[in-house]
């Protein structure tokens, strides 16, 4: 069973209670200055953005087939069956390929530390293991953030779109984007108007590199035979030429 | 020879300044982390330490595997005189790539992690293994120069015994590594500008690395002939120039087909930074390719050298475009390297020149010219070389 978050931009009042709860859950400082920062960073793993009179909350999408986990050379990032993409800081060597690969530009780096780590939301994995909802869901006073079984969240989103067709842009963000995510957005306006990337591929990204990587055994085996064969032929030819020259 | 105080020359002063700046930048990197020494950000996590130090360092070393394949596997003996310098360049190139990585990695103390913590689905994992294994192979290919220098015949025999499998493994690792640096960027289809993003990026990286490696061979032969007062192996370099023209033609042809099949030529009508950088890169590739088909150009050392330099610059432009500038628009940010990033990069390049010169001076890297007389006025020329 995989869980997911449903964020309803039409319900969000921009109170930033989710930000405070998130900071508390990670043991990060949170004050008015940090609250005023409109983007996620290594010290702010979720951020409420303001787009005109609308709000949009940014957090890790915890993709179904995460690019970050596929590109991590040391397997520090893993997709769990519960939904969260979790990070093992003890493995991380700091190549930052996860940051480059993420289509949502979510992973953040502790740039100013001597021994830095990557940071991102992990859908409160530890809380989920205890059967609790995420800290942000618990903190939301208006139900703009809902948390539950992934399919149930999709059904809930569809229900809201159907019940108030005029209030919603009739699409759910996160079902097909990069092969599906664990965070869904619904909104009154097209998603680019609340700052979401709508140019992301509709296919899972790990496939793009795997198509080439899976050829490695072919290249190695064919290459060995080919190069060995060429060497044998050219070498043999030189040998024969030498012997014939001597006779 | 009696020890003497090194003469102060312009190049030595520049070298000292670069190294001093690099040392201070290194201090900043260690003391204040990546944030205090680079202009990288969450939106732009890779800069010139990856785009230049690693991606160009690796491919400029491609002369090593290309010439090993030509001389030892295809058994074309006439290229033998440029084989050792190419192997030395490759070995130094890879060693310096590792140095570059130590700067760029957030946790350089964990450089070894990919060797024990595996993720075969990661291109970076493949890259890490290729760097490790191929640096080892290059070290072994370089060792005979050391053994010969000191007259150690037994280890020389050992190396010779494993040389064929070693060379085949080296060519395969290079093939994987050069192409995998292109594969790295397949994961960012929506970030990398369409003039550069293509599913055949690994193939393009591979072919262009061969071209860059050949161009570097001409480049370093030219420089070392000036530095050491050696005769230039002109007919040989001219024939490398001809091979280079063919490789570049194949590369440009595939590049053209790729752009045409992806219907992106229309982008060239837009007045954007990307358009001009693309035209610069292609222009620097087309001009030497056309010129190198003329035998008059190939037989003139200065013109041949200029063509090789253009190919190298075109290639550096390509790697920087793919690795940095082509990603700016898609990442929604601008990146200008901090002075300390440039200082580290220049220091690495300068150290490369200096170590190459040192090794070429004390070890049997260049074969003695057999028939052509060495040019006179060697000492005078020494002062104007790029190396220190």
Boltz contact constraints between the chains, C-beta under 6 A:
constraints:
  - contact:
      token1: [A, 67]
      token2: [B, 187]
      max_distance: 6.0
  - contact:
      token1: [A, 70]
      token2: [B, 121]
      max_distance: 6.0
  - contact:
      token1: [A, 71]
      token2: [B, 122]
      max_distance: 6.0
  - contact:
      token1: [A, 71]
      token2: [B, 187]
      max_distance: 6.0
  - contact:
      token1: [A, 72]
      token2: [B, 119]
      max_distance: 6.0
  - contact:
      token1: [A, 72]
      token2: [B, 122]
      max_distance: 6.0
  - contact:
      token1: [A, 73]
      token2: [B, 114]
      max_distance: 6.0
  - contact:
      token1: [A, 73]
      token2: [B, 119]
      max_distance: 6.0
  - contact:
      token1: [A, 73]
      token2: [B, 122]
      max_distance: 6.0
  - contact:
      token1: [A, 73]
      token2: [B, 124]
      max_distance: 6.0
  - contact:
      token1: [A, 73]
      token2: [B, 125]
      max_distance: 6.0
  - contact:
      token1: [A, 73]
      token2: [B, 128]
      max_distance: 6.0
  - contact:
      token1: [A, 74]
      token2: [B, 113]
      max_distance: 6.0
  - contact:
      token1: [A, 74]
      token2: [B, 114]
      max_distance: 6.0
  - contact:
      token1: [A, 74]
      token2: [B, 117]
      max_distance: 6.0
  - contact:
      token1: [A, 75]
      token2: [B, 117]
      max_distance: 6.0
  - contact:
      token1: [A, 75]
      token2: [B, 119]
      max_distance: 6.0
  - contact:
      token1: [A, 91]
      token2: [B, 117]
      max_distance: 6.0
  - contact:
      token1: [A, 93]
      token2: [B, 105]
      max_distance: 6.0
  - contact:
      token1: [A, 93]
      token2: [B, 107]
      max_distance: 6.0
  - contact:
      token1: [A, 93]
      token2: [B, 110]
      max_distance: 6.0
  - contact:
      token1: [A, 93]
      token2: [B, 113]
      max_distance: 6.0
  - contact:
      token1: [A, 94]
      token2: [B, 105]
      max_distance: 6.0
  - contact:
      token1: [A, 94]
      token2: [B, 106]
      max_distance: 6.0
  - contact:
      token1: [A, 94]
      token2: [B, 107]
      max_distance: 6.0
  - contact:
      token1: [A, 95]
      token2: [B, 124]
      max_distance: 6.0
  - contact:
      token1: [A, 96]
      token2: [B, 45]
      max_distance: 6.0
  - contact:
      token1: [A, 97]
      token2: [B, 124]
      max_distance: 6.0
  - contact:
      token1: [A, 99]
      token2: [B, 45]
      max_distance: 6.0
  - contact:
      token1: [A, 100]
      token2: [B, 45]
      max_distance: 6.0
  - contact:
      token1: [A, 100]
      token2: [B, 46]
      max_distance: 6.0
  - contact:
      token1: [A, 101]
      token2: [B, 187]
      max_distance: 6.0
  - contact:
      token1: [A, 103]
      token2: [B, 190]
      max_distance: 6.0
  - contact:
      token1: [A, 105]
      token2: [B, 43]
      max_distance: 6.0
  - contact:
      token1: [A, 108]
      token2: [B, 42]
      max_distance: 6.0
  - contact:
      token1: [A, 111]
      token2: [B, 34]
      max_distance: 6.0
  - contact:
      token1: [A, 111]
      token2: [B, 35]
      max_distance: 6.0
  - contact:
      token1: [A, 112]
      token2: [B, 33]
      max_distance: 6.0
  - contact:
      token1: [A, 112]
      token2: [B, 35]
      max_distance: 6.0
  - contact:
      token1: [A, 113]
      token2: [B, 33]
      max_distance: 6.0
  - contact:
      token1: [A, 114]
      token2: [B, 33]
      max_distance: 6.0
  - contact:
      token1: [A, 116]
      token2: [B, 106]
      max_distance: 6.0
  - contact:
      token1: [A, 199]
      token2: [B, 190]
      max_distance: 6.0
  - contact:
      token1: [A, 200]
      token2: [B, 190]
      max_distance: 6.0
  - contact:
      token1: [A, 201]
      token2: [B, 189]
      max_distance: 6.0
  - contact:
      token1: [A, 205]
      token2: [B, 187]
      max_distance: 6.0
  - contact:
      token1: [A, 208]
      token2: [B, 186]
      max_distance: 6.0
  - contact:
      token1: [A, 208]
      token2: [B, 187]
      max_distance: 6.0
  - contact:
      token1: [A, 209]
      token2: [B, 123]
      max_distance: 6.0
  - contact:
      token1: [A, 209]
      token2: [B, 183]
      max_distance: 6.0
  - contact:
      token1: [A, 209]
      token2: [B, 186]
      max_distance: 6.0
  - contact:
      token1: [A, 209]
      token2: [B, 187]
      max_distance: 6.0
  - contact:
      token1: [A, 212]
      token2: [B, 183]
      max_distance: 6.0
  - contact:
      token1: [A, 212]
      token2: [B, 202]
      max_distance: 6.0
  - contact:
      token1: [A, 220]
      token2: [B, 172]
      max_distance: 6.0
  - contact:
      token1: [A, 223]
      token2: [B, 172]
      max_distance: 6.0
  - contact:
      token1: [A, 227]
      token2: [B, 73]
      max_distance: 6.0
  - contact:
      token1: [A, 227]
      token2: [B, 168]
      max_distance: 6.0
  - contact:
      token1: [A, 227]
      token2: [B, 171]
      max_distance: 6.0
  - contact:
      token1: [A, 228]
      token2: [B, 168]
      max_distance: 6.0
  - contact:
      token1: [A, 230]
      token2: [B, 73]
      max_distance: 6.0
  - contact:
      token1: [A, 231]
      token2: [B, 73]
      max_distance: 6.0
  - contact:
      token1: [A, 234]
      token2: [B, 74]
      max_distance: 6.0
  - contact:
      token1: [A, 234]
      token2: [B, 75]
      max_distance: 6.0
  - contact:
      token1: [A, 238]
      token2: [B, 75]
      max_distance: 6.0
